[in-house]
Amino acid sequence: MNFEYTPSLFGWDRLDDSPDLQTVRRFFEALPAEKLLSALRQRRGRGRDDYPVKRLLFCALLQPLLRHPTMEGTLAE
């Protein structure tokens, strides 16, 4: 059988094993997240703000970038 290789849609295999801080910074600077952040803040309303929405979103997005299987690993790094 002849199987052709189709690259992954997300291309995880082409990312650095451990991105440096400059890569992480460029990722977040390029992220068009203002509309999403605004909607999340509005949805939260006047509830508790122990954890700012922006920090929570960025941690969630950082987890796959750093290739951690758990949020605990992301937070530890």
All heavy atoms as a GROMACS GRO file, in nm:
protein
  636
    1MET      N    1   0.082  -0.118   0.000
    1MET     CA    2   0.000   0.000   0.000
    1MET      C    3   0.087   0.125   0.000
    1MET      O    4   0.190   0.129   0.064
    1MET     CB    5  -0.090   0.004   0.122
    1MET     CG    6  -0.193  -0.103   0.128
    1MET     SD    7  -0.297  -0.073   0.272
    1MET     CE    8  -0.435  -0.164   0.222
    2ASN      N    9   0.039   0.224  -0.065
    2ASN     CA   10   0.111   0.351  -0.072
    2ASN      C   11   0.030   0.456   0.004
    2ASN      O   12  -0.074   0.500  -0.041
    2ASN     CB   13   0.132   0.392  -0.217
    2ASN     CG   14   0.214   0.517  -0.229
    2ASN    OD1   15   0.269   0.565  -0.131
    2ASN    ND2   16   0.222   0.570  -0.348
    3PHE      N   17   0.081   0.496   0.121
    3PHE     CA   18   0.013   0.597   0.200
    3PHE      C   19   0.088   0.729   0.186
    3PHE      O   20   0.209   0.735   0.205
    3PHE     CB   21   0.008   0.558   0.348
    3PHE     CG   22  -0.076   0.437   0.374
    3PHE    CD1   23  -0.020   0.313   0.395
    3PHE    CD2   24  -0.215   0.449   0.377
    3PHE    CE1   25  -0.098   0.202   0.419
    3PHE    CE2   26  -0.294   0.339   0.401
    3PHE     CZ   27  -0.237   0.215   0.422
    4GLU      N   28   0.016   0.831   0.152
    4GLU     CA   29   0.078   0.962   0.145
    4GLU      C   30   0.062   1.032   0.277
    4GLU      O   31  -0.038   1.018   0.346
    4GLU     CB   32   0.012   1.045   0.033
    4GLU     CG   33   0.039   0.989  -0.104
    4GLU     CD   34  -0.013   1.080  -0.213
    4GLU    OE1   35  -0.021   1.202  -0.189
    4GLU    OE2   36  -0.047   1.028  -0.319
    5TYR      N   37   0.163   1.110   0.311
    5TYR     CA   38   0.162   1.184   0.437
    5TYR      C   39   0.086   1.315   0.419
    5TYR      O   40   0.115   1.392   0.329
    5TYR     CB   41   0.305   1.213   0.484
    5TYR     CG   42   0.312   1.302   0.604
    5TYR    CD1   43   0.278   1.254   0.730
    5TYR    CD2   44   0.350   1.435   0.593
    5TYR    CE1   45   0.283   1.334   0.841
    5TYR    CE2   46   0.355   1.516   0.704
    5TYR     CZ   47   0.322   1.465   0.828
    5TYR     OH   48   0.327   1.547   0.937
    6THR      N   49  -0.011   1.335   0.504
    6THR     CA   50  -0.084   1.462   0.504
    6THR      C   51  -0.047   1.534   0.633
    6THR      O   52  -0.068   1.481   0.742
    6THR     CB   53  -0.237   1.439   0.502
    6THR    OG1   54  -0.268   1.362   0.386
    6THR    CG2   55  -0.311   1.571   0.500
    7PRO      N   56   0.010   1.654   0.622
    7PRO     CA   57   0.049   1.725   0.744
    7PRO      C   58  -0.072   1.757   0.830
    7PRO      O   59  -0.181   1.780   0.780
    7PRO     CB   60   0.115   1.853   0.694
    7PRO     CG   61   0.107   1.853   0.547
    7PRO     CD   62   0.041   1.727   0.501
    8SER      N   63  -0.049   1.758   0.958
    8SER     CA   64  -0.154   1.790   1.054
    8SER      C   65  -0.204   1.931   1.033
    8SER      O   66  -0.127   2.021   0.997
    8SER     CB   67  -0.099   1.775   1.196
    8SER     OG   68  -0.189   1.828   1.290
    9LEU      N   69  -0.330   1.952   1.056
    9LEU     CA   70  -0.389   2.084   1.045
    9LEU      C   71  -0.320   2.183   1.138
    9LEU      O   72  -0.299   2.298   1.105
    9LEU     CB   73  -0.539   2.078   1.077
    9LEU     CG   74  -0.615   2.210   1.079
    9LEU    CD1   75  -0.613   2.275   0.941
    9LEU    CD2   76  -0.758   2.188   1.125
   10PHE      N   77  -0.283   2.138   1.258
   10PHE     CA   78  -0.223   2.226   1.357
   10PHE      C   79  -0.071   2.224   1.356
   10PHE      O   80  -0.009   2.311   1.415
   10PHE     CB   81  -0.276   2.194   1.496
   10PHE     CG   82  -0.424   2.216   1.506
   10PHE    CD1   83  -0.512   2.110   1.506
   10PHE    CD2   84  -0.475   2.344   1.512
   10PHE    CE1   85  -0.649   2.132   1.514
   10PHE    CE2   86  -0.611   2.367   1.519
   10PHE     CZ   87  -0.699   2.260   1.519
   11GLY      N   88  -0.011   2.128   1.294
   11GLY     CA   89   0.134   2.125   1.278
   11GLY      C   90   0.213   2.121   1.408
   11GLY      O   91   0.318   2.183   1.419
   12TRP      N   92   0.163   2.047   1.507
   12TRP     CA   93   0.233   2.042   1.635
   12TRP      C   94   0.374   1.986   1.618
   12TRP      O   95   0.465   2.024   1.693
   12TRP     CB   96   0.156   1.955   1.734
   12TRP     CG   97   0.020   2.006   1.765
   12TRP    CD1   98  -0.098   1.946   1.733
   12TRP    CD2   99  -0.016   2.128   1.830
   12TRP    NE1  100  -0.204   2.023   1.775
   12TRP    CE2  101  -0.156   2.135   1.834
   12TRP    CE3  102   0.057   2.233   1.885
   12TRP    CZ2  103  -0.224   2.241   1.892
   12TRP    CZ3  104  -0.011   2.339   1.942
   12TRP    CH2  105  -0.149   2.341   1.945
   13ASP      N  106   0.394   1.898   1.523
   13ASP     CA  107   0.526   1.837   1.503
   13ASP      C  108   0.628   1.934   1.450
   13ASP      O  109   0.747   1.907   1.450
   13ASP     CB  110   0.514   1.715   1.411
   13ASP     CG  111   0.454   1.750   1.275
   13ASP    OD1  112   0.383   1.851   1.265
   13ASP    OD2  113   0.479   1.674   1.180
   14ARG      N  114   0.585   2.051   1.405
   14ARG     CA  115   0.679   2.151   1.352
   14ARG      C  116   0.713   2.261   1.453
   14ARG      O  117   0.789   2.350   1.424
   14ARG     CB  118   0.620   2.214   1.226
   14ARG     CG  119   0.609   2.114   1.110
   14ARG     CD  120   0.570   2.181   0.981
   14ARG     NE  121   0.448   2.257   0.988
   14ARG     CZ  122   0.326   2.210   0.962
   14ARG    NH1  123   0.311   2.083   0.931
   14ARG    NH2  124   0.220   2.286   0.969
   15LEU      N  125   0.658   2.250   1.574
   15LEU     CA  126   0.686   2.349   1.677
   15LEU      C  127   0.810   2.311   1.756
   15LEU      O  128   0.848   2.196   1.763
   15LEU     CB  129   0.567   2.360   1.774
   15LEU     CG  130   0.438   2.414   1.715
   15LEU    CD1  131   0.328   2.405   1.820
   15LEU    CD2  132   0.455   2.556   1.668
   16ASP      N  133   0.872   2.411   1.817
   16ASP     CA  134   0.986   2.386   1.904
   16ASP      C  135   0.943   2.297   2.019
   16ASP      O  136   0.830   2.304   2.065
   16ASP     CB  137   1.041   2.517   1.961
   16ASP     CG  138   1.099   2.609   1.856
   16ASP    OD1  139   1.144   2.556   1.751
   16ASP    OD2  140   1.099   2.731   1.877
   17ASP      N  141   1.036   2.214   2.068
   17ASP     CA  142   1.005   2.128   2.182
   17ASP      C  143   0.973   2.211   2.306
   17ASP      O  144   0.886   2.177   2.384
   17ASP     CB  145   1.120   2.034   2.212
   17ASP     CG  146   1.125   1.918   2.114
   17ASP    OD1  147   1.021   1.890   2.051
   17ASP    OD2  148   1.231   1.858   2.100
   18SER      N  149   1.044   2.319   2.325
   18SER     CA  150   1.021   2.405   2.440
   18SER      C  151   1.034   2.550   2.394
   18SER      O  152   1.144   2.602   2.386
   18SER     CB  153   1.123   2.373   2.549
   18SER     OG  154   1.098   2.455   2.661
   19PRO      N  155   0.924   2.615   2.362
   19PRO     CA  156   0.933   2.751   2.311
   19PRO      C  157   0.993   2.846   2.414
   19PRO      O  158   0.968   2.834   2.534
   19PRO     CB  159   0.788   2.789   2.280
   19PRO     CG  160   0.703   2.688   2.343
   19PRO     CD  161   0.786   2.570   2.375
   20ASP      N  162   1.074   2.940   2.367
   20ASP     CA  163   1.133   3.036   2.458
   20ASP      C  164   1.034   3.149   2.487
   20ASP      O  165   0.925   3.155   2.430
   20ASP     CB  166   1.264   3.091   2.402
   20ASP     CG  167   1.247   3.161   2.268
   20ASP    OD1  168   1.131   3.187   2.227
   20ASP    OD2  169   1.348   3.194   2.206
   21LEU      N  170   1.071   3.238   2.576
   21LEU     CA  171   0.980   3.345   2.616
   21LEU      C  172   0.946   3.439   2.501
   21LEU      O  173   0.835   3.491   2.495
   21LEU     CB  174   1.041   3.424   2.732
   21LEU     CG  175   1.044   3.351   2.866
   21LEU    CD1  176   1.114   3.436   2.971
   21LEU    CD2  177   0.904   3.316   2.911
   22GLN      N  178   1.039   3.459   2.409
   22GLN     CA  179   1.011   3.545   2.293
   22GLN      C  180   0.902   3.485   2.206
   22GLN      O  181   0.814   3.556   2.157
   22GLN     CB  182   1.139   3.567   2.210
   22GLN     CG  183   1.244   3.648   2.281
   22GLN     CD  184   1.198   3.791   2.308
   22GLN    OE1  185   1.105   3.842   2.246
   22GLN    NE2  186   1.261   3.856   2.404
   23THR      N  187   0.905   3.354   2.188
   23THR     CA  188   0.803   3.286   2.109
   23THR      C  189   0.666   3.299   2.176
   23THR      O  190   0.566   3.328   2.111
   23THR     CB  191   0.838   3.137   2.090
   23THR    OG1  192   0.966   3.128   2.027
   23THR    CG2  193   0.734   3.065   2.008
   24VAL      N  194   0.664   3.280   2.307
   24VAL     CA  195   0.538   3.292   2.382
   24VAL      C  196   0.487   3.436   2.373
   24VAL      O  197   0.368   3.459   2.349
   24VAL     CB  198   0.559   3.249   2.529
   24VAL    CG1  199   0.438   3.280   2.613
   24VAL    CG2  200   0.594   3.101   2.537
   25ARG      N  201   0.575   3.533   2.389
   25ARG     CA  202   0.535   3.674   2.381
   25ARG      C  203   0.478   3.707   2.243
   25ARG      O  204   0.374   3.771   2.232
   25ARG     CB  205   0.654   3.764   2.412
   25ARG     CG  206   0.619   3.912   2.405
   25ARG     CD  207   0.730   4.000   2.453
   25ARG     NE  208   0.737   3.985   2.597
   25ARG     CZ  209   0.850   3.967   2.664
   25ARG    NH1  210   0.965   3.964   2.602
   25ARG    NH2  211   0.850   3.954   2.795
   26ARG      N  212   0.546   3.661   2.137
   26ARG     CA  213   0.496   3.688   2.001
   26ARG      C  214   0.360   3.622   1.978
   26ARG      O  215   0.274   3.678   1.911
   26ARG     CB  216   0.597   3.640   1.898
   26ARG     CG  217   0.717   3.730   1.883
   26ARG     CD  218   0.799   3.698   1.759
   26ARG     NE  219   0.829   3.557   1.743
   26ARG     CZ  220   0.939   3.498   1.785
   26ARG    NH1  221   1.032   3.567   1.849
   26ARG    NH2  222   0.959   3.369   1.765
   27PHE      N  223   0.341   3.503   2.033
   27PHE     CA  224   0.213   3.434   2.021
   27PHE      C  225   0.100   3.518   2.080
   27PHE      O  226  -0.002   3.540   2.016
   27PHE     CB  227   0.221   3.298   2.091
   27PHE     CG  228   0.089   3.228   2.103
   27PHE    CD1  229   0.030   3.168   1.992
   27PHE    CD2  230   0.023   3.222   2.225
   27PHE    CE1  231  -0.093   3.103   2.003
   27PHE    CE2  232  -0.100   3.157   2.236
   27PHE     CZ  233  -0.157   3.099   2.125
   28PHE      N  234   0.121   3.568   2.201
   28PHE     CA  235   0.015   3.645   2.266
   28PHE      C  236  -0.003   3.783   2.203
   28PHE      O  237  -0.114   3.836   2.202
   28PHE     CB  238   0.040   3.657   2.416
   28PHE     CG  239   0.011   3.529   2.489
   28PHE    CD1  240   0.108   3.464   2.564
   28PHE    CD2  241  -0.115   3.471   2.482
   28PHE    CE1  242   0.080   3.347   2.630
   28PHE    CE2  243  -0.144   3.352   2.548
   28PHE     CZ  244  -0.046   3.290   2.622
   29GLU      N  245   0.103   3.842   2.150
   29GLU     CA  246   0.090   3.970   2.082
   29GLU      C  247   0.011   3.955   1.952
   29GLU      O  248  -0.061   4.047   1.912
   29GLU     CB  249   0.227   4.030   2.054
   29GLU     CG  250   0.296   4.084   2.178
   29GLU     CD  251   0.439   4.126   2.153
   29GLU    OE1  252   0.494   4.100   2.042
   29GLU    OE2  253   0.500   4.182   2.246
   30ALA      N  254   0.025   3.842   1.886
   30ALA     CA  255  -0.044   3.819   1.758
   30ALA      C  256  -0.188   3.773   1.777
   30ALA      O  257  -0.265   3.771   1.681
   30ALA     CB  258   0.033   3.716   1.676
   31LEU      N  259  -0.224   3.739   1.897
   31LEU     CA  260  -0.356   3.684   1.925
   31LEU      C  261  -0.462   3.794   1.926
   31LEU      O  262  -0.453   3.888   2.004
   31LEU     CB  263  -0.351   3.616   2.062
   31LEU     CG  264  -0.465   3.528   2.102
   31LEU    CD1  265  -0.472   3.406   2.011
   31LEU    CD2  266  -0.448   3.485   2.246
   32PRO      N  267  -0.562   3.783   1.841
   32PRO     CA  268  -0.670   3.884   1.840
   32PRO      C  269  -0.776   3.849   1.945
   32PRO      O  270  -0.885   3.802   1.912
   32PRO     CB  271  -0.725   3.873   1.698
   32PRO     CG  272  -0.703   3.730   1.661
   32PRO     CD  273  -0.576   3.687   1.732
   33ALA      N  274  -0.744   3.871   2.072
   33ALA     CA  275  -0.830   3.822   2.179
   33ALA      C  276  -0.917   3.928   2.244
   33ALA      O  277  -0.993   3.895   2.334
   33ALA     CB  278  -0.742   3.757   2.286
   34GLU      N  279  -0.910   4.051   2.201
   34GLU     CA  280  -0.983   4.157   2.272
   34GLU      C  281  -1.134   4.137   2.272
   34GLU      O  282  -1.199   4.157   2.374
   34GLU     CB  283  -0.946   4.294   2.216
   34GLU     CG  284  -0.807   4.339   2.256
   34GLU     CD  285  -0.781   4.328   2.406
   34GLU    OE1  286  -0.866   4.372   2.487
   34GLU    OE2  287  -0.676   4.274   2.443
   35LYS      N  288  -1.192   4.098   2.159
   35LYS     CA  289  -1.337   4.075   2.154
   35LYS      C  290  -1.377   3.960   2.246
   35LYS      O  291  -1.476   3.967   2.316
   35LYS     CB  292  -1.383   4.049   2.011
   35LYS     CG  293  -1.384   4.173   1.924
   35LYS     CD  294  -1.421   4.142   1.781
   35LYS     CE  295  -1.566   4.102   1.770
   35LYS     NZ  296  -1.612   4.086   1.631
   36LEU      N  297  -1.298   3.854   2.244
   36LEU     CA  298  -1.326   3.739   2.330
   36LEU      C  299  -1.312   3.778   2.477
   36LEU      O  300  -1.398   3.745   2.559
   36LEU     CB  301  -1.232   3.623   2.297
   36LEU     CG  302  -1.244   3.499   2.385
   36LEU    CD1  303  -1.386   3.443   2.382
   36LEU    CD2  304  -1.144   3.395   2.344
   37LEU      N  305  -1.207   3.850   2.511
   37LEU     CA  306  -1.188   3.893   2.650
   37LEU      C  307  -1.302   3.982   2.696
   37LEU      O  308  -1.350   3.970   2.809
   37LEU     CB  309  -1.054   3.966   2.666
   37LEU     CG  310  -0.930   3.876   2.666
   37LEU    CD1  311  -0.805   3.960   2.656
   37LEU    CD2  312  -0.928   3.790   2.790
   38SER      N  313  -1.344   4.072   2.610
   38SER     CA  314  -1.455   4.160   2.643
   38SER      C  315  -1.582   4.080   2.671
   38SER      O  316  -1.654   4.105   2.769
   38SER     CB  317  -1.478   4.259   2.530
   38SER     OG  318  -1.588   4.341   2.556
   39ALA      N  319  -1.611   3.983   2.586
   39ALA     CA  320  -1.729   3.898   2.605
   39ALA      C  321  -1.719   3.816   2.733
   39ALA      O  322  -1.818   3.801   2.806
   39ALA     CB  323  -1.748   3.807   2.484
   40LEU      N  324  -1.601   3.764   2.763
   40LEU     CA  325  -1.583   3.686   2.885
   40LEU      C  326  -1.599   3.773   3.009
   40LEU      O  327  -1.659   3.731   3.108
   40LEU     CB  328  -1.446   3.618   2.885
   40LEU     CG  329  -1.428   3.504   2.786
   40LEU    CD1  330  -1.282   3.460   2.781
   40LEU    CD2  331  -1.518   3.387   2.820
   41ARG      N  332  -1.546   3.894   3.003
   41ARG     CA  333  -1.562   3.986   3.117
   41ARG      C  334  -1.708   4.022   3.138
   41ARG      O  335  -1.756   4.029   3.250
   41ARG     CB  336  -1.479   4.112   3.094
   41ARG     CG  337  -1.331   4.090   3.112
   41ARG     CD  338  -1.253   4.220   3.097
   41ARG     NE  339  -1.112   4.194   3.094
   41ARG     CZ  340  -1.034   4.213   2.988
   41ARG    NH1  341  -1.085   4.262   2.876
   41ARG    NH2  342  -0.906   4.186   2.995
   42GLN      N  343  -1.779   4.046   3.029
   42GLN     CA  344  -1.921   4.079   3.038
   42GLN      C  345  -2.000   3.961   3.094
   42GLN      O  346  -2.087   3.976   3.178
   42GLN     CB  347  -1.975   4.119   2.901
   42GLN     CG  348  -2.118   4.162   2.903
   42GLN     CD  349  -2.166   4.205   2.766
   42GLN    OE1  350  -2.097   4.188   2.666
   42GLN    NE2  351  -2.284   4.262   2.761
   43ARG      N  352  -1.967   3.842   3.050
   43ARG     CA  353  -2.035   3.721   3.097
   43ARG      C  354  -2.012   3.699   3.246
   43ARG      O  355  -2.102   3.657   3.318
   43ARG     CB  356  -1.986   3.601   3.016
   43ARG     CG  357  -2.042   3.471   3.057
   43ARG     CD  358  -2.178   3.451   3.001
   43ARG     NE  359  -2.220   3.314   3.032
   43ARG     CZ  360  -2.343   3.277   3.033
   43ARG    NH1  361  -2.437   3.362   3.000
   43ARG    NH2  362  -2.375   3.155   3.062
   44ARG      N  363  -1.890   3.729   3.291
   44ARG     CA  364  -1.859   3.713   3.433
   44ARG      C  365  -1.941   3.812   3.515
   44ARG      O  366  -1.980   3.782   3.627
   44ARG     CB  367  -1.711   3.737   3.458
   44ARG     CG  368  -1.677   3.736   3.607
   44ARG     CD  369  -1.532   3.757   3.632
   44ARG     NE  370  -1.469   3.626   3.640
   44ARG     CZ  371  -1.342   3.608   3.666
   44ARG    NH1  372  -1.264   3.712   3.684
   44ARG    NH2  373  -1.292   3.488   3.673
   45GLY      N  374  -1.966   3.929   3.460
   45GLY     CA  375  -2.045   4.029   3.531
   45GLY      C  376  -1.970   4.083   3.650
   45GLY      O  377  -1.851   4.112   3.644
   46ARG      N  378  -2.042   4.093   3.760
   46ARG     CA  379  -1.982   4.148   3.881
   46ARG      C  380  -1.949   4.039   3.981
   46ARG      O  381  -1.944   4.063   4.101
   46ARG     CB  382  -2.074   4.252   3.942
   46ARG     CG  383  -2.090   4.371   3.853
   46ARG     CD  384  -2.167   4.478   3.920
   46ARG     NE  385  -2.171   4.591   3.828
   46ARG     CZ  386  -2.186   4.714   3.865
   46ARG    NH1  387  -2.201   4.742   3.992
   46ARG    NH2  388  -2.188   4.810   3.777
   47GLY      N  389  -1.926   3.920   3.930
   47GLY     CA  390  -1.891   3.808   4.017
   47GLY      C  391  -1.750   3.824   4.072
   47GLY      O  392  -1.682   3.923   4.048
   48ARG      N  393  -1.707   3.726   4.144
   48ARG     CA  394  -1.574   3.730   4.204
   48ARG      C  395  -1.468   3.743   4.094
   48ARG      O  396  -1.482   3.688   3.987
   48ARG     CB  397  -1.548   3.603   4.283
   48ARG     CG  398  -1.634   3.596   4.408
   48ARG     CD  399  -1.606   3.473   4.486
   48ARG     NE  400  -1.465   3.470   4.526
   48ARG     CZ  401  -1.415   3.381   4.609
   48ARG    NH1  402  -1.492   3.288   4.660
   48ARG    NH2  403  -1.288   3.383   4.640
   49ASP      N  404  -1.364   3.815   4.126
   49ASP     CA  405  -1.256   3.836   4.030
   49ASP      C  406  -1.123   3.794   4.092
   49ASP      O  407  -1.024   3.864   4.083
   49ASP     CB  408  -1.252   3.983   3.987
   49ASP     CG  409  -1.168   4.003   3.861
   49ASP    OD1  410  -1.137   3.903   3.794
   49ASP    OD2  411  -1.132   4.117   3.832
   50ASP      N  412  -1.124   3.677   4.158
   50ASP     CA  413  -1.001   3.626   4.218
   50ASP      C  414  -0.897   3.598   4.110
   50ASP      O  415  -0.777   3.612   4.134
   50ASP     CB  416  -1.026   3.498   4.296
   50ASP     CG  417  -1.115   3.521   4.417
   50ASP    OD1  418  -1.135   3.638   4.456
   50ASP    OD2  419  -1.165   3.423   4.474
   51TYR      N  420  -0.944   3.554   3.995
   51TYR     CA  421  -0.856   3.521   3.884
   51TYR      C  422  -0.901   3.602   3.763
   51TYR      O  423  -1.007   3.578   3.707
   51TYR     CB  424  -0.862   3.371   3.852
   51TYR     CG  425  -0.829   3.286   3.971
   51TYR    CD1  426  -0.929   3.226   4.046
   51TYR    CD2  427  -0.697   3.267   4.009
   51TYR    CE1  428  -0.899   3.149   4.156
   51TYR    CE2  429  -0.666   3.190   4.120
   51TYR     CZ  430  -0.767   3.130   4.193
   51TYR     OH  431  -0.736   3.055   4.302
   52PRO      N  432  -0.822   3.700   3.722
   52PRO     CA  433  -0.861   3.783   3.607
   52PRO      C  434  -0.883   3.700   3.481
   52PRO      O  435  -0.813   3.603   3.454
   52PRO     CB  436  -0.742   3.878   3.590
   52PRO     CG  437  -0.673   3.879   3.722
   52PRO     CD  438  -0.696   3.743   3.781
   53VAL      N  439  -0.984   3.739   3.403
   53VAL     CA  440  -1.023   3.666   3.282
   53VAL      C  441  -0.905   3.653   3.185
   53VAL      O  442  -0.881   3.546   3.130
   53VAL     CB  443  -1.143   3.736   3.214
   53VAL    CG1  444  -1.171   3.677   3.078
   53VAL    CG2  445  -1.265   3.729   3.302
   54LYS      N  446  -0.831   3.760   3.166
   54LYS     CA  447  -0.719   3.756   3.071
   54LYS      C  448  -0.615   3.653   3.114
   54LYS      O  449  -0.566   3.575   3.032
   54LYS     CB  450  -0.655   3.894   3.060
   54LYS     CG  451  -0.546   3.901   2.956
   54LYS     CD  452  -0.496   4.043   2.939
   54LYS     CE  453  -0.393   4.053   2.828
   54LYS     NZ  454  -0.350   4.192   2.808
   55ARG      N  455  -0.584   3.648   3.241
   55ARG     CA  456  -0.485   3.552   3.290
   55ARG      C  457  -0.534   3.409   3.271
   55ARG      O  458  -0.458   3.320   3.230
   55ARG     CB  459  -0.454   3.579   3.436
   55ARG     CG  460  -0.337   3.497   3.487
   55ARG     CD  461  -0.289   3.542   3.620
   55ARG     NE  462  -0.250   3.682   3.614
   55ARG     CZ  463  -0.257   3.765   3.718
   55ARG    NH1  464  -0.300   3.723   3.834
   55ARG    NH2  465  -0.219   3.890   3.707
   56LEU      N  466  -0.661   3.384   3.300
   56LEU     CA  467  -0.716   3.250   3.282
   56LEU      C  468  -0.715   3.206   3.136
   56LEU      O  469  -0.678   3.093   3.104
   56LEU     CB  470  -0.859   3.244   3.337
   56LEU     CG  471  -0.874   3.255   3.489
   56LEU    CD1  472  -1.021   3.266   3.526
   56LEU    CD2  473  -0.808   3.139   3.558
   57LEU      N  474  -0.756   3.297   3.047
   57LEU     CA  475  -0.757   3.265   2.904
   57LEU      C  476  -0.616   3.236   2.855
   57LEU      O  477  -0.592   3.138   2.785
   57LEU     CB  478  -0.819   3.378   2.823
   57LEU     CG  479  -0.814   3.361   2.672
   57LEU    CD1  480  -0.896   3.240   2.628
   57LEU    CD2  481  -0.860   3.487   2.601
   58PHE      N  482  -0.521   3.321   2.893
   58PHE     CA  483  -0.384   3.303   2.846
   58PHE      C  484  -0.322   3.175   2.900
   58PHE      O  485  -0.247   3.108   2.832
   58PHE     CB  486  -0.300   3.424   2.879
   58PHE     CG  487  -0.320   3.540   2.785
   58PHE    CD1  488  -0.430   3.546   2.700
   58PHE    CD2  489  -0.231   3.644   2.781
   58PHE    CE1  490  -0.450   3.652   2.614
   58PHE    CE2  491  -0.249   3.751   2.694
   58PHE     CZ  492  -0.358   3.755   2.611
   59CYS      N  493  -0.357   3.136   3.023
   59CYS     CA  494  -0.308   3.008   3.076
   59CYS      C  495  -0.366   2.891   2.996
   59CYS      O  496  -0.295   2.796   2.966
   59CYS     CB  497  -0.345   2.993   3.223
   59CYS     SG  498  -0.241   3.088   3.334
   60ALA      N  499  -0.494   2.901   2.962
   60ALA     CA  500  -0.557   2.794   2.883
   60ALA      C  501  -0.493   2.784   2.745
   60ALA      O  502  -0.476   2.673   2.692
   60ALA     CB  503  -0.706   2.820   2.872
   61LEU      N  504  -0.458   2.896   2.685
   61LEU     CA  505  -0.395   2.894   2.553
   61LEU      C  506  -0.248   2.855   2.560
   61LEU      O  507  -0.193   2.802   2.464
   61LEU     CB  508  -0.408   3.031   2.487
   61LEU     CG  509  -0.551   3.075   2.455
   61LEU    CD1  510  -0.554   3.218   2.406
   61LEU    CD2  511  -0.614   2.982   2.355
   62LEU      N  512  -0.186   2.881   2.672
   62LEU     CA  513  -0.044   2.848   2.689
   62LEU      C  514  -0.022   2.698   2.705
   62LEU      O  515   0.083   2.646   2.664
   62LEU     CB  516   0.009   2.923   2.811
   62LEU     CG  517   0.158   2.924   2.835
   62LEU    CD1  518   0.230   2.985   2.715
   62LEU    CD2  519   0.190   3.001   2.961
   63GLN      N  520  -0.119   2.628   2.759
   63GLN     CA  521  -0.103   2.484   2.784
   63GLN      C  522  -0.065   2.406   2.657
   63GLN      O  523   0.035   2.334   2.657
   63GLN     CB  524  -0.228   2.427   2.848
   63GLN     CG  525  -0.214   2.281   2.884
   63GLN     CD  526  -0.337   2.226   2.955
   63GLN    OE1  527  -0.421   2.301   3.001
   63GLN    NE2  528  -0.346   2.096   2.962
   64PRO      N  529  -0.140   2.417   2.546
   64PRO     CA  530  -0.097   2.342   2.427
   64PRO      C  531   0.031   2.397   2.364
   64PRO      O  532   0.108   2.322   2.306
   64PRO     CB  533  -0.216   2.356   2.331
   64PRO     CG  534  -0.297   2.469   2.382
   64PRO     CD  535  -0.269   2.483   2.528
   65LEU      N  536   0.054   2.528   2.378
   65LEU     CA  537   0.177   2.586   2.323
   65LEU      C  538   0.300   2.525   2.391
   65LEU      O  539   0.400   2.498   2.326
   65LEU     CB  540   0.175   2.738   2.340
   65LEU     CG  541   0.294   2.814   2.283
   65LEU    CD1  542   0.295   2.803   2.130
   65LEU    CD2  543   0.290   2.960   2.325
   66LEU      N  544   0.290   2.504   2.521
   66LEU     CA  545   0.401   2.444   2.596
   66LEU      C  546   0.395   2.292   2.597
   66LEU      O  547   0.482   2.226   2.652
   66LEU     CB  548   0.400   2.496   2.740
   66LEU     CG  549   0.424   2.645   2.757
   66LEU    CD1  550   0.413   2.684   2.904
   66LEU    CD2  551   0.557   2.687   2.699
   67ARG      N  552   0.288   2.236   2.537
   67ARG     CA  553   0.268   2.093   2.527
   67ARG      C  554   0.260   2.022   2.661
   67ARG      O  555   0.318   1.916   2.682
   67ARG     CB  556   0.375   2.030   2.440
   67ARG     CG  557   0.353   2.060   2.294
   67ARG     CD  558   0.466   2.000   2.214
   67ARG     NE  559   0.511   2.079   2.104
   67ARG     CZ  560   0.559   2.202   2.105
   67ARG    NH1  561   0.566   2.268   2.215
   67ARG    NH2  562   0.599   2.263   1.997
   68HIS      N  563   0.190   2.083   2.754
   68HIS     CA  564   0.167   2.020   2.884
   68HIS      C  565   0.033   1.946   2.880
   68HIS      O  566  -0.067   2.003   2.836
   68HIS     CB  567   0.164   2.124   2.995
   68HIS     CG  568   0.298   2.181   3.026
   68HIS    ND1  569   0.402   2.107   3.076
   68HIS    CD2  570   0.346   2.307   3.013
   68HIS    CE1  571   0.508   2.183   3.092
   68HIS    NE2  572   0.477   2.305   3.054
   69PRO      N  573   0.030   1.823   2.928
   69PRO     CA  574  -0.096   1.749   2.927
   69PRO      C  575  -0.194   1.798   3.034
   69PRO      O  576  -0.313   1.772   3.026
   69PRO     CB  577  -0.055   1.604   2.954
   69PRO     CG  578   0.078   1.614   3.020
   69PRO     CD  579   0.142   1.741   2.970
   70THR      N  580  -0.143   1.870   3.136
   70THR     CA  581  -0.229   1.918   3.244
   70THR      C  582  -0.206   2.066   3.268
   70THR      O  583  -0.098   2.119   3.238
   70THR     CB  584  -0.202   1.844   3.376
   70THR    OG1  585  -0.068   1.873   3.418
   70THR    CG2  586  -0.221   1.693   3.360
   71MET      N  587  -0.305   2.131   3.327
   71MET     CA  588  -0.290   2.272   3.362
   71MET      C  589  -0.187   2.287   3.475
   71MET      O  590  -0.117   2.388   3.482
   71MET     CB  591  -0.426   2.330   3.404
   71MET     CG  592  -0.420   2.478   3.435
   71MET     SD  593  -0.353   2.583   3.303
   71MET     CE  594  -0.482   2.571   3.181
   72GLU      N  595  -0.176   2.187   3.560
   72GLU     CA  596  -0.080   2.193   3.669
   72GLU      C  597   0.063   2.206   3.614
   72GLU      O  598   0.144   2.281   3.668
   72GLU     CB  599  -0.090   2.068   3.758
   72GLU     CG  600  -0.214   2.064   3.845
   72GLU     CD  601  -0.338   2.019   3.768
   72GLU    OE1  602  -0.328   1.963   3.657
   72GLU    OE2  603  -0.449   2.042   3.820
   73GLY      N  604   0.092   2.134   3.507
   73GLY     CA  605   0.224   2.144   3.445
   73GLY      C  606   0.248   2.283   3.385
   73GLY      O  607   0.359   2.336   3.395
   74THR      N  608   0.144   2.339   3.328
   74THR     CA  609   0.155   2.474   3.271
   74THR      C  610   0.182   2.575   3.381
   74THR      O  611   0.270   2.660   3.369
   74THR     CB  612   0.026   2.512   3.197
   74THR    OG1  613   0.002   2.415   3.096
   74THR    CG2  614   0.037   2.649   3.133
   75LEU      N  615   0.106   2.567   3.490
   75LEU     CA  616   0.123   2.660   3.600
   75LEU      C  617   0.258   2.644   3.667
   75LEU      O  618   0.319   2.742   3.711
   75LEU     CB  619   0.009   2.644   3.701
   75LEU     CG  620  -0.130   2.679   3.648
   75LEU    CD1  621  -0.237   2.643   3.751
   75LEU    CD2  622  -0.139   2.824   3.608
   76ALA      N  623   0.306   2.520   3.675
   76ALA     CA  624   0.436   2.497   3.738
   76ALA      C  625   0.549   2.559   3.656
   76ALA      O  626   0.646   2.610   3.712
   76ALA     CB  627   0.459   2.346   3.754
   77GLU      N  628   0.534   2.557   3.524
   77GLU     CA  629   0.638   2.616   3.439
   77GLU      C  630   0.631   2.766   3.445
   77GLU      O  631   0.725   2.837   3.445
   77GLU     CB  632   0.626   2.568   3.295
   77GLU     CG  633   0.742   2.615   3.211
   77GLU     CD  634   0.749   2.548   3.077
   77GLU    OE1  635   0.705   2.434   3.066
   77GLU    OE2  636   0.801   2.610   2.984
   0.00000   0.00000   0.00000
